[in-house]
Each structure stands twice: as structure tokens, then as C-alpha cells.
Amino acid sequence: MRDTSRRRAGIAVGTLLAVDGLAHLYWATGRTWPAASERGLSLAVLGAEVSFAPPVVLPLAALTLTGAGAVLAHAHGRGGRVTRALTGAVAAGLAVRGVAGLGWAAGLLDSPAGPFYGLNLFLYTPACLGFGWAATRLARAR
């Protein structure tokens, strides 16, 4: 992978993870945008009623923001084996979520009615598969 491609992939994946992490920090404040309520947010994002309280979303924010930092560092040739391994973990996580999304879309996994189905089909799954592919290529680059 060329340095330019490596940096672009890292910036793309890192930005996605940073935005996700910042969304989790925002939700930790008790706000629920883009939904009207915590229940609506939970059903749209996860397809089930799950708490978005700080003890739940803050660790997820820390995880995604750490992943963003590791991916960006690896894309810029910093951090050696540690950032490469973390970038590989990000790639694996995105791939697993992408494959699960395909299972929901194909009806192999129970997918609740409501906004989750469409969001999963047209946003979450394609994003996870695409960014997972980019993270995989980046993790393989030395």
C-alpha cells in the first residue's frame, strides 16, 4: 500500500471511529439526537431497547476513540506492532459487524421492525464492510 493510500485509509477509518466515539460522548450527556428519546435512539441504532446511560456509552466512546488514535498512528507509520495490532482489531470488529448486518438484511438473524432495518441495510452494514476492508488493507501494510 502506497503511503498516500495508507494515510487516506487511516484518515477515513480514524474519522469514522472518532465520529462514532464523539457520538457516544454526546449520548452520555443524556441527549438523544438524532432520535426524540433514548428508546427511539436505541431502537434505531441497535434494534433493541438498551440503555444509553454513561456507564454503558462511555466505555464504548473510549474504545472507539482509542481505535481511532491507533488507526491514525499506524497510517502515519507510528506505534509499530501495537498500532498495527489495534488496527487489525478494528478491522476484525468492523468485519464481524458487517457480516452480522448481512445476516440481518438476509433475514438469517432476527431484525426488529422499525428504523433499524433500513439503517442497517443502507448505512451501518455498507459502512462496516467498506471501512472494515480499508482497515484490513491498512493493518496489512507495514
C-alpha positions in Angstrom: 0.0 0.0 0.0 1.5 3.4 -1.0 2.0 6.0 1.7 -0.7 8.2 0.2 -3.3 5.4 0.1 -2.2 4.3 3.6 -2.8 7.8 5.0 -6.1 8.2 3.2 -7.4 4.9 4.5 -6.2 5.7 8.0 -7.8 9.1 7.9 -11.1 7.6 6.6 -11.3 4.8 9.2 -10.0 7.0 12.0 -12.5 9.7 11.2 -15.4 7.2 11.2 -14.3 5.9 14.6 -13.7 9.4 16.1 -17.2 10.5 15.0 -18.7 7.3 16.5 -16.8 8.0 19.7 -17.9 11.6 19.9 -21.5 10.5 19.3 -21.2 8.2 22.3 -19.8 11.0 24.4 -22.7 13.2 23.3 -25.2 10.5 24.2 -23.5 10.1 27.6 -24.8 13.6 28.4 -28.4 12.3 28.2 -29.1 13.8 24.8 -30.6 11.5 22.2 -30.1 13.3 18.9 -31.0 12.3 16.2 -33.9 10.5 17.9 -36.6 12.0 20.1 -36.0 9.7 23.1 -33.5 7.2 24.4 -35.8 4.4 23.4 -36.1 5.7 19.9 -32.3 6.1 19.7 -31.8 2.6 21.0 -34.2 1.0 18.5 -32.6 2.9 15.6 -29.0 2.2 16.5 -29.3 -1.3 17.9 -32.7 -2.6 17.0 -33.5 -3.3 20.7 -34.1 -1.3 23.9 -30.7 -0.8 25.5 -29.6 1.8 28.0 -27.6 4.8 26.7 -26.6 5.8 30.2 -23.0 7.0 30.8 -21.8 3.6 32.3 -22.8 2.0 29.0 -21.7 4.5 26.4 -18.6 6.0 28.0 -16.6 2.7 27.7 -17.7 2.5 24.0 -16.6 6.0 23.5 -13.2 5.2 25.0 -12.9 2.1 22.8 -13.8 3.8 19.5 -11.6 6.9 20.3 -8.7 4.6 21.2 -9.2 2.7 18.0 -9.3 6.0 16.0 -6.0 7.1 17.5 -4.3 3.7 16.9 -5.5 3.6 13.2 -4.3 7.1 12.6 -1.0 6.4 14.2 -0.5 3.2 12.2 -1.5 5.1 9.0 1.3 7.5 9.7 3.9 4.9 10.5 3.9 5.4 14.2 3.4 2.9 17.1 4.9 -0.2 15.4 3.3 -3.6 16.3 0.9 -2.1 18.8 -0.9 0.2 16.5 -0.8 -2.4 13.7 -2.4 -5.0 16.0 -5.0 -2.5 17.2 -5.8 -1.6 13.5 -6.2 -5.3 12.9 -8.6 -5.5 15.8 -10.6 -2.6 14.4 -10.7 -4.3 11.0 -11.9 -7.5 12.6 -14.6 -5.7 14.6 -15.9 -3.9 11.6 -15.9 -7.1 9.6 -17.9 -9.0 12.2 -20.4 -6.2 12.4 -20.6 -6.1 8.6 -21.3 -9.8 8.4 -23.9 -9.7 11.1 -25.5 -6.9 9.2 -25.7 -9.1 6.1 -27.3 -11.7 8.3 -30.0 -9.2 9.5 -30.5 -8.0 5.9 -30.9 -11.5 4.6 -33.3 -12.5 7.4 -30.9 -15.0 8.9 -30.9 -13.1 12.2 -33.9 -11.6 13.8 -34.2 -8.0 12.9 -36.9 -5.9 14.6 -39.3 -3.8 12.5 -38.7 -0.1 12.6 -35.8 2.2 11.7 -33.0 -0.3 12.4 -33.7 -2.5 9.4 -33.4 0.3 6.9 -30.4 2.0 8.7 -28.7 -1.4 8.9 -29.3 -2.2 5.2 -28.3 1.2 3.7 -25.9 2.7 6.3 -24.5 0.5 9.0 -23.7 -2.6 7.0 -22.2 -1.0 4.0 -20.1 1.4 6.2 -18.8 -1.5 8.3 -17.9 -3.6 5.3 -16.2 -0.8 3.4 -14.3 0.6 6.3 -13.5 -2.9 7.5 -11.9 -3.6 4.2 -10.0 -0.4 4.3 -8.8 -1.1 7.9 -7.8 -4.7 6.8 -5.7 -3.3 4.0 -4.2 -0.8 6.4 -3.4 -3.4 9.0 -1.6 -5.5 6.4 0.6 -2.5 5.4 3.9 -2.3 7.2 
